[in-house]
Amino acid sequence: MTLVDDGYVDDILGRLRENGHAVHHFALLAERATVLRRLTERGLGRGLRRESFAVERLDDCLERLAAPRFAEHIRTDALTVPRVAERIAASAGLRPEPNTDGRLRHRLRRLRVGVRHIRRD
């Protein structure tokens, strides 16, 4: 989830920590062109029209997420989703199960996620 409002970040993460939860905060960053390409892919050929809100907020979000307060930054431009997950797990001291997805299963999983994010309005 993209959370860039300082007040919301402090409120949500602060309350979690106050309630005794271990919070590991990561900011996944990518170049603007990479994010636009990913948004286009998420639209499954429908272009960026359906992602106008995300595109409108993109520059502000990228700038805010690059700030030091957003904890650990992970540049994702050249990383696959499993590699990002591995980096997060390692940093959080977790040991994930090995990824046994082959190319086809990985592609189908990505397609399913993309379909679930299609807005129908």
Number of C-alpha atoms within 10 A of each C-alpha: 4 9 14 17 12 11 9 11 15 11 12 12 16 13 12 13 12 10 9 8 11 11 11 13 15 15 23 18 18 17 11 14 10 14 18 18 13 13 19 17 15 22 19 14 8 12 15 19 10 17 17 12 10 14 17 10 10 15 12 11 17 19 11 17 21 17 12 10 13 17 13 15 16 16 13 17 14 10 13 10 12 13 13 16 13 18 15 19 14 12 12 14 10 11 9 11 7 8 10 8 12 8 9 9 11 15 12 12 13 14 15 11 12 16 13 10 12 14 9 5 4
